[in-house]
Each structure stands twice: as C-alpha cells, then as structure tokens.
Amino acid sequence: MMNNQKWLSLNFFAFFFTWGVFLPYWTGWLTNEKGLSVSAASIILGAGMVARALSTFLFFPLLTRILSLGKLMQLLAIASVIIMALYIPANSYVLLFAITFLFNIVYPNILPGMESGATVLMQTERIHYGKSRSYGSLGYTIALLIVGGATALWQEGAILWVMLAGLIFMAITLSATSPAQLQIKPKPKNPDSKYAARQLLKSKSFMTLLLVATLLQGAHAAYYNFGFLYLQDTGVSSFYIGFILNIAILFEILFFAKADHVFRNWTVSSMFLLAGVGSTLRWILVFLFPSVWVFILSQALHALSFGVAHFAFIQYISQKLAPSQMPAAQGMYAAFAMSLSVALLTIPGGFLYEVSPGLSFLGMISFSLPAIMVVLATRKKFHY
C-alpha cells in the first residue's frame, strides 16, 4: 500500500494529465475537428465554465456531506469517462453544447476533491503540498507533449482519444485505496459542515482573498482557451506547440517543488502582489510583441501568474480555516477562481481574438490590475 504522499502525487498527476488535454486543446478540437468558429466554440466553453462554477459551488459541498472524499472522487472519475465517450458520435452544435455543459458539471469537481484531500493531509499528516502538486504539473506537461505528437501524426481528432485514455487512467488511480482520512464518511448531521459556506460568505477576510484569487486566475482565460490557436496562427506546427506550452508548466513544476521552502516566510498578500505583477507583465508582453519568441519567453511568468497565486490561496486556507470549512472553501475557489472568472473573460476574449489575437491577451489585465489594487487596499486591514 502506497503512503499518503505518493497517493496524492499519483492522483495529482492523473488529474492534471487530463486537465492538460482539456484546458489548452479543447477550443482547437472544437474548431478544427468539429468545424466551429472561434467565437462559437468560446460560447460553448464559456457556458461550460458557468456550469463548472455552479457545480463546484453548489453540488460539491453538498456531495461531501453525503460521500467521503475518496468515494466521491472515484464516482466522479467514472462518470467523466462515460460523458466524454458521448463526444464520439456528436456532430451538431446543440449536442456539443449539451455534452460540454454536462461534462463540466461532473468532471471539474474532482479538482476541489483532490485539493480538499490535500489540505486535510497537510493538517493531519504534514505532507508537503508543493511536492505532490508538482507531480500534477508534470502530468500536465506530459499531456501537452503527447497531444502535440499525436496531433502532428493524426491531426486534431487525436485530442479526444488522448483525453478519453487519460480519464480512464484517472478512474483507475482513484480506485486504488485512498488514505484513511479521506475514507471517513461524513456525519449525517454535521452543523459545522452544513453551514461552512454560509460562514465563509460572511467572512470579509476570506471573501477578499477569494476575490483576489478569482481575478488572478481569471486572467488566464485567453492563454487557456486561445494559446493553442495563437501558436497555430503564427505558423508553429502542432508537434512544436506542445513543447512551447510546456515551458510554462516546467517553470510551474520548479516553483511547486521549491515553494514550501522558498515562500515559507512570505505573507499571503506579498505572494498575491508578486502574482499580479507577473500576470500583468506577461499579457502586456504578448500584446506588444506578437512574436512566437516573445510568447515563449513570457511562458516563464506562468510560475508567478498561476503558481504563486494558487500557492498563496492554499496556504491561507490550510493555516486559517477549520477542517469542516475546507470542502466549502475549495468548492468556492474552484467555482469562482478556476471557473466563473475564466468564463467571464472567455466569451469576450473569443470575439477580441477574431479582431486581433493580441487583443484577447491584453484584455486579461482587466483582471490582473484590479487584483493588485485590492491587495494594496486590504492587506493591512485583514492582516494576510
């Protein structure tokens, strides 16, 4: 039986392998394989992100009051495989819209489940979050390389099959015996868990932190949804796109591998400020210098724009919140920061992309700059 650190590392790897297919390549799959325009695909993905936000905010905390985290993640992984298979015969816009919407109700809940499990293990087992999370980044990296090679050989149709294989692999890894702490069935009547979301919504400090995280993560909408298309439009072959997108993840891996040590004396607000500055600089560079080489250089800033922002939020909730509040906090983070905020910029970003690709990236500073201002205005008041 593997230890808890290895179990978490393996499942972070498995989930982010699928995330590394779905997040950067799904717009390309819909446009190239299903013949949709960029704006039409953006509407489907934007609606899917709204479904993801509602599901992780409303259903995830509810499900954790019915099932243990370990069992919940197993069932979600199996359901994700079944729904993904429905894409195989689907060709109409309505069907693609419906399947994407349904998939986003189910699949993304695995992430707050895994993050909640990680925070529980951080508190009970003193596991190193950054070490295990770096395996997630590694899974993302390998997915990018595999999809890059597969699309070069078999065109964009291969994206679906790589995603389906990844989901099956994840369902298998999540079926392995989970840590004992994640097998504990929730108490039938647990008032602390039942009212956790309400308590957090009333907490001005938590809601401020959530707002900052939401703005910083939402500022990645253009990169996640149009990065693949942007590189295609600049004439980069599908084989090399995977390598270029991987540069960001390599810096992310390095960051998470060292984050526990490097940032142990940093305040959460200082980490958020660093992330905001890195994010703003990243998108301005891509807009001002529409070159594949500048895009490659800007990839190094992913460690700041994404990695530092994510690590800061995880550190805050692991240090400040009670275990009964973890699922609600992770559900809210997944709903607002990782889904709704990205959805808000995905649809307008798609229309901006059709005007000029660079404009869709510049539009991201409409979220990163306000994040910096919120931190500067509230860091002393809430002492974070």
C-alpha positions as CSV (number, residue, x, y, z in Angstrom):
1,M,0.0,0.0,0.0
2,M,1.5,3.4,-1.0
3,N,1.9,6.1,1.5
4,N,-0.3,9.2,1.6
5,Q,2.3,11.5,-0.1
6,K,2.7,9.1,-3.0
7,W,-1.1,8.6,-3.3
8,L,-1.6,12.3,-3.5
9,S,1.2,12.8,-6.0
10,L,-0.1,10.0,-8.3
11,N,-3.6,11.4,-8.4
12,F,-2.5,14.9,-8.9
13,F,-0.5,13.6,-11.8
14,A,-3.5,11.7,-13.2
15,F,-6.0,14.6,-12.9
16,F,-3.7,17.2,-14.4
17,F,-2.8,14.9,-17.3
18,T,-6.5,15.2,-18.3
19,W,-6.5,18.9,-17.5
20,G,-3.5,19.3,-19.8
21,V,-5.6,18.0,-22.6
22,F,-8.9,19.6,-21.9
23,L,-7.8,23.1,-20.9
24,P,-5.5,24.2,-23.7
25,Y,-6.7,22.0,-26.6
26,W,-10.5,21.8,-26.4
27,T,-11.1,25.0,-28.3
28,G,-8.7,23.7,-31.0
29,W,-10.6,20.4,-31.1
30,L,-14.0,22.1,-31.5
31,T,-12.8,24.4,-34.2
32,N,-10.5,22.0,-36.2
33,E,-12.4,18.7,-35.7
34,K,-16.0,19.9,-35.4
35,G,-15.7,22.9,-37.7
36,L,-16.9,25.6,-35.3
37,S,-15.8,29.3,-35.4
38,V,-13.6,30.6,-32.5
39,S,-16.5,32.7,-31.2
40,A,-18.9,29.8,-31.4
41,A,-16.5,27.5,-29.6
42,S,-16.0,30.2,-27.0
43,I,-19.7,30.3,-26.3
44,I,-19.7,26.6,-25.7
45,L,-16.7,26.7,-23.4
46,G,-17.9,29.8,-21.6
47,A,-21.2,28.1,-20.9
48,G,-19.3,25.0,-19.7
49,M,-17.3,27.1,-17.3
50,V,-20.5,28.6,-15.9
51,A,-21.8,25.0,-15.4
52,R,-18.4,24.2,-13.7
53,A,-18.7,27.2,-11.4
54,L,-22.3,26.4,-10.3
55,S,-21.5,22.7,-9.9
56,T,-18.3,23.2,-7.7
57,F,-20.0,25.9,-5.7
58,L,-23.4,24.2,-5.1
59,F,-23.0,20.5,-5.7
60,F,-19.5,19.8,-4.5
61,P,-20.1,20.9,-0.8
62,L,-23.4,19.0,-0.9
63,L,-21.8,15.8,-2.1
64,T,-19.1,15.9,0.5
65,R,-21.9,15.8,3.1
66,I,-23.2,12.6,1.6
67,L,-20.0,10.8,0.5
68,S,-16.4,10.5,1.7
69,L,-13.9,12.4,-0.4
70,G,-12.3,9.2,-1.6
71,K,-15.6,7.6,-2.8
72,L,-16.8,10.9,-4.3
73,M,-13.7,11.3,-6.5
74,Q,-14.0,7.7,-7.7
75,L,-17.6,8.1,-8.8
76,L,-16.9,11.5,-10.5
77,A,-14.0,9.9,-12.5
78,I,-16.1,7.0,-13.7
79,A,-18.9,9.4,-14.7
80,S,-16.4,11.6,-16.6
81,V,-15.3,8.7,-18.7
82,I,-18.9,7.9,-19.7
83,I,-19.8,11.5,-20.6
84,M,-16.6,12.0,-22.6
85,A,-17.4,9.0,-24.7
86,L,-20.6,10.8,-25.8
87,Y,-18.5,13.2,-27.8
88,I,-17.5,10.4,-30.2
89,P,-20.8,10.4,-32.2
90,A,-21.7,14.1,-31.6
91,N,-21.6,16.5,-34.5
92,S,-24.4,19.0,-34.1
93,Y,-23.8,22.3,-32.2
94,V,-26.7,21.6,-29.8
95,L,-25.2,18.2,-28.9
96,L,-21.7,19.6,-28.5
97,F,-23.1,22.3,-26.2
98,A,-25.1,19.9,-24.1
99,I,-22.3,17.3,-23.7
100,T,-19.8,20.1,-22.8
101,F,-22.2,21.5,-20.3
102,L,-22.8,18.1,-18.7
103,F,-19.1,17.2,-18.6
104,N,-18.4,20.5,-16.8
105,I,-21.0,19.7,-14.2
106,V,-19.2,16.5,-13.3
107,Y,-15.5,16.4,-14.2
108,P,-14.2,19.6,-12.6
109,N,-15.5,18.6,-9.1
110,I,-12.6,16.1,-8.9
111,L,-10.2,19.0,-8.5
112,P,-11.7,20.6,-5.3
113,G,-12.0,17.0,-4.1
114,M,-8.3,16.5,-4.6
115,E,-7.3,19.9,-3.2
116,S,-9.6,19.3,-0.1
117,G,-7.9,15.9,0.4
118,A,-4.5,17.6,0.1
119,T,-5.4,20.2,2.8
120,V,-6.7,17.5,5.1
121,L,-3.5,15.6,4.7
122,M,-1.4,18.8,5.2
123,Q,-3.1,19.2,8.6
124,T,-3.1,15.6,9.7
125,E,0.0,14.1,8.1
126,R,2.2,17.1,7.5
127,I,2.6,16.1,3.8
128,H,4.4,18.6,1.5
129,Y,1.7,20.2,-0.7
130,G,4.2,21.7,-3.2
131,K,6.0,18.4,-3.7
132,S,2.8,16.5,-4.6
133,R,1.3,19.3,-6.6
134,S,4.5,19.4,-8.7
135,Y,3.5,15.9,-9.9
136,G,0.3,17.5,-11.2
137,S,2.3,19.9,-13.2
138,L,4.4,17.0,-14.5
139,G,1.2,15.3,-15.7
140,Y,0.1,18.4,-17.4
141,T,3.5,18.6,-19.1
142,I,3.4,15.0,-20.4
143,A,-0.2,15.6,-21.7
144,L,1.0,18.6,-23.7
145,L,3.8,16.6,-25.2
146,I,1.6,13.6,-26.1
147,V,-1.1,15.7,-27.6
148,G,1.5,17.7,-29.6
149,G,2.9,14.5,-31.1
150,A,-0.5,12.8,-31.6
151,T,-1.9,15.8,-33.5
152,A,1.2,16.0,-35.6
153,L,0.6,12.4,-36.6
154,W,-3.2,12.1,-36.7
155,Q,-4.5,15.6,-36.7
156,E,-6.8,17.2,-34.1
157,G,-9.0,14.2,-33.9
158,A,-6.4,12.6,-31.7
159,I,-7.2,15.1,-28.9
160,L,-10.4,13.3,-28.0
161,W,-8.8,9.9,-27.7
162,V,-5.9,11.1,-25.6
163,M,-8.4,12.8,-23.3
164,L,-10.5,9.6,-23.0
165,A,-7.4,7.5,-22.3
166,G,-6.4,10.0,-19.6
167,L,-9.8,9.8,-17.9
168,I,-9.7,6.0,-17.8
169,F,-6.2,6.1,-16.3
170,M,-7.5,8.6,-13.6
171,A,-10.5,6.4,-12.8
172,I,-8.1,3.5,-12.2
173,T,-5.7,5.5,-10.0
174,L,-8.7,6.9,-7.9
175,S,-10.0,3.4,-7.5
176,A,-6.8,2.5,-5.5
177,T,-7.3,2.6,-1.7
178,S,-7.3,6.2,-0.7
179,P,-5.8,7.5,2.6
180,A,-7.8,6.6,5.7
181,Q,-8.5,10.3,6.4
182,L,-10.3,10.5,3.0
183,Q,-12.4,7.4,3.6
184,I,-14.2,8.9,6.6
185,K,-17.9,9.1,5.9
186,P,-19.4,12.5,6.8
187,K,-21.7,12.6,9.9
188,P,-25.4,12.6,9.0
189,K,-25.9,15.8,10.9
190,N,-22.8,18.0,11.0
191,P,-23.8,21.6,11.6
192,D,-20.2,22.8,11.1
193,S,-20.0,21.3,7.6
194,K,-23.6,22.3,6.7
195,Y,-23.1,26.0,7.5
196,A,-19.5,26.2,6.4
197,A,-20.2,28.0,3.1
198,R,-22.5,30.5,4.9
199,Q,-19.8,31.2,7.5
200,L,-17.2,31.8,4.7
201,L,-19.6,34.1,2.8
202,K,-19.9,36.2,5.9
203,S,-16.1,36.4,6.4
204,K,-14.8,39.7,4.9
205,S,-11.2,38.5,5.0
206,F,-11.9,35.2,3.3
207,M,-14.1,36.8,0.6
208,T,-11.4,39.4,-0.1
209,L,-8.8,36.6,-0.5
210,L,-11.2,34.7,-2.8
211,L,-11.8,37.9,-4.9
212,V,-8.1,38.4,-5.4
213,A,-7.6,34.7,-6.3
214,T,-10.5,34.9,-8.7
215,L,-9.2,37.9,-10.5
216,L,-5.7,36.4,-10.8
217,Q,-6.8,33.0,-12.1
218,G,-9.4,34.5,-14.4
219,A,-6.7,36.5,-16.1
220,H,-5.5,33.2,-17.7
221,A,-8.7,32.8,-19.9
222,A,-7.0,33.8,-23.2
223,Y,-4.0,31.7,-22.5
224,Y,-6.0,28.6,-21.6
225,N,-8.5,28.9,-24.5
226,F,-6.6,30.5,-27.3
227,G,-2.9,29.7,-26.7
228,F,-3.0,26.7,-28.9
229,L,-4.8,28.6,-31.7
230,Y,-2.4,31.6,-31.3
231,L,0.6,29.4,-31.9
232,Q,-1.2,27.7,-34.8
233,D,-1.9,31.1,-36.3
234,T,1.7,32.2,-36.0
235,G,2.7,29.2,-38.1
236,V,4.0,26.8,-35.4
237,S,3.4,23.1,-36.2
238,S,1.3,21.0,-33.9
239,F,4.3,19.0,-32.9
240,Y,6.2,22.0,-31.5
241,I,3.1,23.6,-29.9
242,G,3.2,21.0,-27.1
243,F,6.8,21.9,-26.4
244,I,6.1,25.6,-26.3
245,L,3.1,25.3,-24.0
246,N,5.2,23.0,-21.8
247,I,7.7,25.8,-21.0
248,A,5.1,27.4,-18.7
249,I,4.5,24.1,-16.9
250,L,8.2,23.4,-16.5
251,F,8.5,26.7,-14.6
252,E,5.4,25.7,-12.6
253,I,6.9,22.4,-11.7
254,L,10.1,24.1,-10.5
255,F,8.0,26.6,-8.5
256,F,5.9,24.0,-6.7
257,A,8.9,21.8,-6.0
258,K,10.6,24.6,-4.1
259,A,7.6,26.7,-3.0
260,D,7.3,25.2,0.5
261,H,10.8,26.2,1.2
262,V,11.2,29.5,-0.7
263,F,7.9,31.1,0.4
264,R,7.7,29.8,4.0
265,N,8.3,33.3,5.4
266,W,6.3,35.2,2.8
267,T,2.9,36.7,3.7
268,V,-0.1,35.7,1.5
269,S,-0.6,39.4,0.4
270,S,3.0,39.6,-0.8
271,M,2.6,36.4,-2.8
272,F,-0.6,37.8,-4.4
273,L,1.2,41.0,-5.3
274,L,4.0,39.1,-6.9
275,A,1.5,37.1,-8.9
276,G,-0.4,40.2,-10.0
277,V,2.7,42.0,-11.3
278,G,3.9,38.8,-13.1
279,S,0.5,38.3,-14.7
280,T,0.2,41.9,-15.9
281,L,3.7,41.9,-17.4
282,R,3.0,38.6,-19.1
283,W,0.0,39.7,-21.0
284,I,1.4,43.1,-22.0
285,L,4.4,41.5,-23.5
286,V,2.3,39.1,-25.6
287,F,0.3,42.0,-26.9
288,L,3.1,44.5,-27.6
289,F,5.4,41.9,-29.3
290,P,3.3,39.5,-31.4
291,S,6.1,37.0,-31.9
292,V,6.4,33.3,-31.1
293,W,9.7,34.0,-29.4
294,V,8.2,36.6,-27.0
295,F,5.4,34.2,-26.3
296,I,8.0,31.6,-25.4
297,L,9.8,34.0,-23.1
298,S,6.5,35.0,-21.5
299,Q,5.9,31.4,-20.5
300,A,8.4,31.7,-17.7
301,L,5.9,34.1,-16.0
302,H,3.4,31.3,-15.5
303,A,5.2,30.4,-12.3
304,L,4.2,33.8,-11.0
305,S,0.8,34.4,-12.6
306,F,-0.6,31.0,-11.8
307,G,1.7,29.2,-9.4
308,V,2.2,31.9,-6.8
309,A,-1.4,32.9,-6.8
310,H,-2.6,29.3,-6.3
311,F,0.0,28.5,-3.6
312,A,-0.9,31.7,-1.7
313,F,-4.6,30.7,-1.5
314,I,-3.9,27.1,-0.5
315,Q,-1.5,28.4,2.2
316,Y,-4.2,30.7,3.5
317,I,-6.9,28.1,3.9
318,S,-4.6,25.5,5.3
319,Q,-3.5,27.9,8.0
320,K,-6.6,29.9,8.8
321,L,-9.6,27.6,8.2
322,A,-11.1,24.7,10.2
323,P,-11.2,21.2,8.6
324,S,-15.0,21.4,8.4
325,Q,-14.6,24.5,6.2
326,M,-12.2,23.0,3.7
327,P,-14.6,21.5,1.2
328,A,-16.7,24.6,1.1
329,A,-13.6,26.8,0.6
330,Q,-12.2,24.6,-2.1
331,G,-15.6,24.4,-3.8
332,M,-15.8,28.2,-3.8
333,Y,-12.3,28.5,-5.1
334,A,-12.9,26.0,-7.9
335,A,-16.2,27.7,-8.7
336,F,-15.2,31.3,-8.8
337,A,-11.4,31.4,-9.3
338,M,-11.0,28.4,-11.6
339,S,-14.3,28.5,-13.5
340,L,-16.6,31.6,-13.4
341,S,-13.8,34.2,-13.7
342,V,-12.3,32.3,-16.7
343,A,-15.8,32.1,-18.2
344,L,-16.3,35.8,-17.8
345,L,-13.3,36.5,-20.0
346,T,-13.6,33.6,-22.4
347,I,-16.6,34.8,-24.4
348,P,-15.4,38.4,-24.9
349,G,-11.9,37.0,-25.4
350,G,-13.1,34.9,-28.3
351,F,-14.6,38.0,-30.0
352,L,-11.4,40.0,-29.3
353,Y,-9.4,37.2,-30.8
354,E,-11.2,37.4,-34.1
355,V,-10.4,41.1,-34.2
356,S,-6.8,40.7,-33.2
357,P,-5.2,37.7,-31.3
358,G,-3.1,40.1,-29.2
359,L,-6.1,42.0,-28.0
360,S,-7.5,38.9,-26.3
361,F,-4.4,38.6,-24.2
362,L,-4.2,42.4,-23.4
363,G,-7.8,42.1,-22.2
364,M,-6.6,39.9,-19.3
365,I,-5.1,42.8,-17.5
366,S,-8.6,44.0,-16.8
367,F,-8.5,41.3,-14.0
368,S,-4.8,41.3,-13.0
369,L,-4.6,45.1,-12.3
370,P,-7.7,45.2,-10.1
371,A,-6.2,42.3,-8.2
372,I,-3.1,44.3,-7.3
373,M,-5.3,47.2,-6.2
374,V,-7.5,45.1,-4.0
375,V,-4.4,43.6,-2.2
376,L,-2.8,47.0,-1.7
377,A,-6.1,48.4,-0.3
378,T,-6.9,45.5,2.1
379,R,-3.6,43.8,3.2
380,K,-3.3,45.9,6.4
381,K,-7.0,45.7,7.3
382,F,-7.2,41.9,7.2
383,H,-3.5,41.1,8.1
384,Y,-2.9,38.5,5.4
